Amino acid sequence: MMKAPFLLIAMLPAAFLLGGCEAGPDFTAPLASLPAGVSFLSTGKQAASPIAIASAASSAPADAEWWRIFRDPVLTSLEQRVASQNLDVRTATLRVAESRAQSGVTAAAALPSLNGTFQYQREEYSANGIVSLIPPAVTGGNTSAFTKPINNYIIGFDASWELDLWGHVRRQIESANATLEATAEARRDTLVSSLAEVARDYVQLRATQELIRIAKENLEVGQEILGVTKVRQEKGLTTGLDTESAAAQVASIQAQLPQLHQQEVQEINAISLLLDEPPLGLSGELIKPKAIPTNPPRVPVGIPSELARRRPDIRQAEAQLHAATANIGVAVAEFYPSVRLNGQPTLQALDGNNLFKGSSLQYVIGPSVTLPIFEGGRLKSTLVLRERQQQEAALTYHKTVLQAWHDVVNAMTAYRSEQDRRARLKEQVEHARAALTLARSRYAEGVAEFTTVLDDARTVLQAEQELAQSTANVSIDLIALYKALGGGWELTYPDPTAAPLYVADDKPTLSPLIDAFKP
């Protein structure tokens, strides 16, 4: 006669054969192709008159570390710290670790569970309890033999394994793995956004410093004009009106400087926050003015078919759609019977010396089948819910892909248009400077009104400021383009186990600013 444990082992191959069925639909990755009629590299009509665009998009493969095209070592240094120092990226990294652990919890359901047990009891029955029901013919009128204390030793284990006949557990694992993938893509999306934000703030900082330089340079010009008007007033060649107007112009330029310096500090702090630094923590690196990072002659953006592979939000939406599809299979499998193999072999003895003898073996073994009969509509409603969630995820994926193409085309259009505008502003600055030089010369000769000099000085200041901001906007638009392309998609991430645990007595994890305010 076959022993029961061997019967259980013999059932395993049959379980594996039956376990090949999976309920619910299989996931097929959707296509994220370029919409018909849209050109990836063509971004609309040309300018009204031909202008040499300084930088054009190229289908050459894009570098994941796109910020290197600006050839700015300070910017490169900042970007190389984002993955390990940015708090949002580190938080997203921990979420990936959490999702990976949750996936492991789900995967454990596919394996047998085995629990060891050890129990010791010392028992004594009451003479007035159940022992009193024993007939006197049995006890002979003496129940003391039945109420003596006894020891009870039990050691063994219980095992249980759900046969995944309909793919219930496998679909759960599939959904958990897809959720893990979605979480990883969410981290990548956070990194891409953080890299772009650091670059954008850095370019704007350099633009602000350029505006400060322009203001100071124009302040010197204004002070020179003011000096000329004072001399002419002393000689009786002009009235005090010219002098007051020139002084007002100087004061107007001076009034711009405090606001520009405030903006400079705020932008340094914005970058410091992105890199987990205290306020002004990066002032040593950033306070010294540098030129605005400029775009290269050719911008490699890759080919359209790579967009779905690069954009983390598209990959995240696809993974979420995968998880939602797998959850339908989980809901479908709930309608089928669940079969479990159970076993509980134990050794039991009243004397510890006999516990490990073969005669102390006892066991309970056999399969159990659970069939849902009435659930009050829970199973059907759950299935409808999962199907609607899958439809929602499909629409979200479609919108994400469509939004990605819009982002890319809009970014390329803005990049090209801003270069056009910058070229026009550059021409304006050149003409305005020439006009100011002529106006000052004619005013000194007494053949031009002073209002012409003031108007030309204001025009020069405004044109130079707009040119500086446009130069920055060209680089900012290029940054937006690389973000739209999913730039920075191949970087490594920090070890989630290296994240600090904030406990009360863990002083090294406290911010220097917090330490500074502690009594």
PATOR-549798 format. One record per residue (C-alpha): residue in one letter; x, y, z. Coordinates in steps of 0.001 Angstrom, whole numbers, padded with zeros to 6 digits, always signed. Layout:
<rs>
AXYZ;...
</rs>
This chain:
<rs>
M+000000+000000+000000;M+001392+003406-000979;K+002191+005634+001939;A+000309+008955+001992;P+003436+011183+001701;F+004451+009304-001426;L+000927+009737-002774;L+001309+013495-002378;I+004626+013449-004229;A+003107+011383-007009;M+000428+014021-007524;L+002965+016785-008235;P+003613+015969-011942;A-000105+016014-012612;A-000340+019389-010908;F+002403+020779-013124;L+000650+019473-016237;L-002645+021022-015225;G-000945+024283-014297;G-000313+025299-017893;C-003689+026994-018305;E-003968+030739-017697;A-007313+032502-017480;G-007914+035879-019030;P-006396+037671-022048;D-002684+037641-022835;F-000999+041034-023044;T+000319+042257-026381;A+002385+045437-026393;P+000591+048147-028401;L+002304+050084-031166;A+003437+053642-030544;S+004058+054695-034119;L+004268+058239-035436;P+000821+059520-036458;A+000253+059608-040222;G+000983+062907-041903;V+003347+064171-039194;S+006987+064799-039998;F+009317+064296-037069;L+012052+066691-038173;S+009957+069212-040086;T+008333+071703-037746;G+006233+073945-039906;K+006677+076834-042308;Q+009937+078619-042792;A+010479+082227-041757;A+009070+084965-043962;S+012588+085903-045047;P+015526+083499-045118;I+017523+083377-041864;A+020424+081091-041187;I+019208+078895-038330;A+022167+078401-036023;S+021178+074884-035031;A+018989+072293-036735;A+017704+068869-035650;S+019455+065792-036954;S+018370+062151-037057;A+021777+061122-035708;P+021611+059005-032520;A+021103+061167-029436;D+023436+060938-026472;A+021762+059983-023206;E+023915+062596-021468;W+022546+065332-023704;W+023727+068195-021473;R+027279+067638-022714;I+026346+069306-026016;F+026498+072655-024185;R+030180+072066-023390;D+029782+073608-019941;P+031802+071742-017280;V+029831+073301-014417;L+026520+072141-015891;T+027964+068686-016542;S+029129+068467-012935;L+025674+069411-011649;E+023896+066903-013880;Q+026182+064064-012832;R+024966+064503-009235;V+021243+064417-009942;A+020795+060632-009930;S+022448+060218-006531;Q+021509+063471-004759;N+018080+064558-005973;L+015548+063725-003268;D+012727+062961-005700;V+014927+060472-007560;R+016038+058865-004292;T+012414+058601-003171;A+011480+057026-006498;T+014373+054594-006076;L+012975+053481-002733;R+009568+053019-004353;V+011190+050694-006868;A+012710+048707-004010;E+009303+048570-002318;S+007657+047375-005526;R+010359+044745-005984;A+009736+043469-002462;Q+005982+043394-003109;S+006617+041412-006271;G+008552+038909-004198;V+005630+038623-001780;T+003279+037903-004674;A+005642+035361-006240;A+005778+033430-002975;A+002159+032340-003508;A+003305+030049-006337;L+005391+027955-003933;P+004321+025582-001163;S+004108+026968+002352;L+005777+024919+005061;N+005534+025684+008778;G+007275+023810+011524;T+005532+023333+014878;F+006618+022303+018344;Q+004190+022069+021215;Y+004428+020939+024804;Q+001440+020694+027142;R+001038+019418+030670;E-002586+018491+031255;E-004676+017416+034192;Y-008388+016610+033915;S-010842+017605+036590;A-012539+014770+038473;N-015755+016760+038308;G-015438+017453+034614;I-015625+015154+031650;V-014030+012331+033686;S-017148+012199+035875;L-019102+010986+032847;I-017056+007789+032656;P-019211+004848+033872;P-018236+003444+037302;A-017841+000029+035659;V-014876+001439+033844;T-013329+003463+036683;G-014171+000932+039381;G-015293+003856+041459;N-011803+005359+041370;T-011239+008214+038901;S-007773+009156+040157;A-006136+007146+037366;F-007901+009388+034837;T-007034+012703+036521;K-003301+012308+036886;P-001200+015031+035172;I+000195+013992+031808;N+002768+015455+029410;N+001977+015870+025729;Y+004831+016413+023239;I+004037+017297+019606;I+006539+018103+016868;G+005962+018275+013151;F+005088+020564+010281;D+002138+021483+008134;A+002421+022029+004400;S+000001+023595+001962;W+000228+024297-001743;E-002411+025785-004006;L-002300+024186-007441;D-002388+027085-009878;L-004569+025240-012359;W-006148+028331-013908;G-003228+030737-013718;H-004624+032735-010785;V-001245+033053-009103;R+000685+033388-012354;R-001509+036296-013408;Q-000925+037919-010018;I+002821+037547-010493;E+002534+038923-014023;S+000642+041948-012711;A+003149+042493-009892;N+006090+042344-012302;A+004375+044828-014633;T+003719+047116-011675;L+007386+046860-010766;E+008294+047847-014316;A+005888+050798-014147;T+007481+051938-010903;A+010939+051722-012458;E+009758+053825-015398;A+008234+056341-012994;R+011664+056667-011405;R+013210+057187-014833;D+010594+059834-015584;T+011463+061577-012324;L+015129+061511-013276;V+014471+062898-016762;S+012405+065729-015288;S+015003+066484-012610;L+017842+066559-015148;A+015890+068970-017327;E+014949+071142-014360;V+018559+071463-013213;A+019670+072407-016724;R+016802+074860-017150;D+017519+076576-013819;Y+021227+076685-014630;V+020639+078344-018016;Q+018253+080832-016452;L+020828+081610-013765;R+023447+082385-016405;A+020852+084514-018235;T+020176+086482-015041;Q+023888+087038-014546;E+024089+088222-018151;L+021222+090635-017498;I+023140+091962-014489;R+026184+092501-016695;I+024090+094273-019325;A+022473+096486-016701;K+025855+097457-015267;E+027271+098135-018710;N+024312+100328-019634;L+024572+101994-016241;E+028080+103084-017139;V+026819+104449-020462;G+024010+106274-018670;Q+026427+107791-016202;E+028618+108974-019083;I+025582+110589-020740;L+024655+112178-017409;G+028174+113595-017136;V+027902+115088-020634;T+024585+116768-019822;K+026011+118272-016631;V+028940+119723-018538;R+026628+121132-021195;Q+024367+122588-018507;E+027313+124274-016796;K+028265+125830-020142;G+024698+126981-020701;L+024253+124779-023764;T+021255+122942-022339;T+018713+123194-019596;G+018358+121238-016387;L+015678+119139-018063;D+018263+117087-019929;T+020266+116544-016755;E+017223+115399-014783;S+016129+113096-017603;A+019599+111536-017754;A+019647+111130-013958;A+016225+109451-014090;Q+017539+107024-016689;V+020503+106151-014450;A+018215+105619-011449;S+015918+103421-013559;I+018805+101122-014487;Q+020050+101048-010878;A+016569+100016-009745;Q+016800+096865-011869;L+019913+095550-010146;P+018433+094597-006710;Q+015670+092579-008358;L+018158+090859-010659;H+020425+089975-007725;Q+017402+088596-005863;Q+016539+086470-008881;E+020140+085262-009044;V+019988+084072-005425;Q+016637+082355-005975;E+017960+080453-008967;I+021058+079325-007076;N+018766+078125-004293;A+016530+076332-006791;I+019498+074335-008070;S+020705+073746-004509;L+017324+072302-003546;L+017344+069981-006542;L+020714+068616-005406;D+019844+068298-001709;E+021958+071284-000678;P+021075+073995+001865;P+020222+077517+000665;L+023213+079043-001153;G+024944+075686-000763;L+026134+075882-004377;S+026965+079589-004377;G+030688+078798-004416;E+030246+077036-007774;L+027598+079251-009304;I+028045+082823-008058;K+030829+083559-010521;P+029169+084685-013786;K+029615+082558-016885;A+028311+082805-020424;I+024879+081434-021233;P+025280+077849-022543;T+024703+077912-026280;N+023354+075261-028605;P+025575+073320-031040;P+025344+073649-034839;R+023602+070287-035123;V+021283+068730-032561;P+021107+064908-032677;V+017606+063778-031768;G+017547+060213-033081;I+014882+058594-035228;P+011124+058594-034541;S+010854+054872-033823;E+013075+055292-030747;L+010683+057685-029001;A+008521+054956-027440;R+011658+053220-026182;R+013066+056402-024659;R+010035+058113-023158;P+009623+056740-019631;D+006016+057906-019383;I+005120+055827-022469;R+006903+052802-021029;Q+005204+053369-017681;A+001764+053592-019306;E+002479+050400-021236;A+003490+048589-018039;Q+000339+049827-016287;L-001740+048541-019200;H+000067+045199-018876;A-000727+045035-015152;A-004379+045914-015771;T-004637+043182-018425;A-003119+040596-016081;N-005589+041605-013351;I-008433+040572-015659;G-006950+037075-015665;V-006826+037120-011864;A-010526+038053-011748;V-011472+035358-014284;A-009597+032686-012337;E-011651+033540-009246;F-014655+031863-010921;Y-012892+028473-011046;P-012331+025994-008220;S-009183+026276-006186;V-007344+023080-005342;R-004903+022833-002446;L-002664+019975-001378;N-002477+019806+002412;G-000303+017710+004649;Q+000350+017695+008386;P+002712+014952+009573;T+003491+015111+013305;L+005188+013133+016033;Q+003185+012931+019251;A+004000+011181+022523;L+003199+011475+026218;D+006787+010619+027027;G+009558+012687+025506;N+011762+009585+025172;N+009258+008076+022720;L+008729+011233+020649;F+011096+010382+017796;K+010044+006746+017412;G+008259+005613+014283;S+005255+004582+016306;S+004753+008258+017324;L+004016+009314+013737;Q+000579+010562+012861;Y-000495+012587+009856;V-003337+014249+008048;I-002950+014505+004281;G-005148+015110+001285;P-006366+017657-001212;S-009083+020243-000656;V-011255+021838-003314;T-013040+025149-002880;L-015726+026037-005397;P-017403+029458-005348;I-021178+028941-005302;F-022662+032209-004111;E-020668+035406-003650;G-023444+037970-003912;G-022185+039218-007285;R-018701+040005-005942;L-016834+037966-008540;K-018815+039328-011481;S-018478+042920-010270;T-014746+042436-009735;L-014342+041190-013283;V-016281+044162-014674;L-014134+046484-012563;R-010895+044963-013880;E-012123+045183-017466;R-013014+048860-017071;Q-009659+049530-015434;Q-007954+047886-018394;Q-009936+050060-020798;E-008952+053136-018803;A-005300+052096-018879;A-005536+051628-022663;L-006920+055153-023083;T-004216+056511-020783;Y-001571+054805-022900;H-003061+056228-026096;K-003147+059729-024631;T+000410+059405-023308;V+001723+058426-026742;L-000208+061210-028443;Q+000993+063720-025849;A+004566+062586-026411;W+004375+063337-030122;H+002811+066715-029396;D+005577+067477-026894;V+008299+066651-029394;V+006809+068584-032312;N+005970+071572-030104;A+009468+071582-028605;M+011104+071425-032022;T+008870+074221-033297;A+009664+076390-030282;Y+013375+075672-030663;R+013402+076670-034308;S+011164+079731-033799;E+013228+081056-030894;Q+016367+080821-033003;D+014592+082917-035625;R+013640+085454-032965;R+017175+085534-031552;A+018577+086283-035011;R+016169+089210-035355;L+017034+090519-031899;K+020725+090304-032691;E+020148+092537-035710;Q+018110+094927-033560;V+020899+095220-030988;E+023438+096018-033664;H+021245+098742-035203;A+020261+100142-031803;R+023884+100449-030701;A+024773+102211-033955;A+021832+104580-033523;L+022862+105402-029943;T+026416+106159-031032;L+025161+108556-033718;A+022657+110182-031388;R+025284+110816-028710;S+027640+112271-031292;R+024964+114550-032737;Y+023849+115623-029254;A+027426+116508-028312;E+027588+118613-031472;G+024302+120288-030552;V+022394+119145-033628;A+020135+116510-031969;E+017581+116561-029158;F+018457+114830-025906;T+015213+112859-026047;T+016653+111018-029044;V+019664+109961-026978;L+017434+108754-024128;D+015132+106841-026444;D+018066+105167-028167;A+019675+104301-024802;R+016449+102701-023609;T+016139+100798-026885;V+019682+099461-026549;L+019069+098323-022971;Q+015778+096628-023821;A+017135+094993-026981;E+020222+093642-025210;Q+018084+092263-022380;E+015687+090609-024826;L+018613+089157-026783;A+020136+087707-023616;Q+016831+086158-022568;S+016218+084845-026088;T+019667+083251-026109;A+018743+081532-022861;N+015334+080555-024243;V+016961+078826-027211;S+018937+076629-024816;I+015882+076149-022581;D+013834+075081-025612;L+016585+072633-026537;I+016457+071243-023004;A+012675+070890-023367;L+013232+069060-026644;Y+015572+066541-025044;K+013152+066099-022172;A+010369+065446-024701;L+012644+062866-026319;G+013116+061119-022964;G+016702+062281-022499;G+018861+060833-019742;W+017332+057382-020101;E+020418+055207-019601;L+021805+056413-016284;T+022416+054345-013173;Y+020595+054989-009929;P+021600+055093-006269;D+021450+052026-004080;P+018088+052193-002264;T+019608+050549+000818;A+021962+053526+001141;A+019077+055913+001857;P+019248+057316+005413;L+016799+056237+008062;Y+015630+059296+009971;V+015606+058285+013621;A+015711+060527+016638;D+019289+059802+017700;D+020739+059495+014185;K+022479+062852+014108;P+024426+062423+010823;T+021150+062270+008860;L+020028+065706+010016;S+020334+068647+007675;P+023056+071214+008506;L+020339+073858+008592;I+018392+071906+011208;D+021563+071574+013272;A+022112+075318+012992;F+018723+076061+014569;K+019023+073501+017348;P+019554+075004+020837;
</rs>
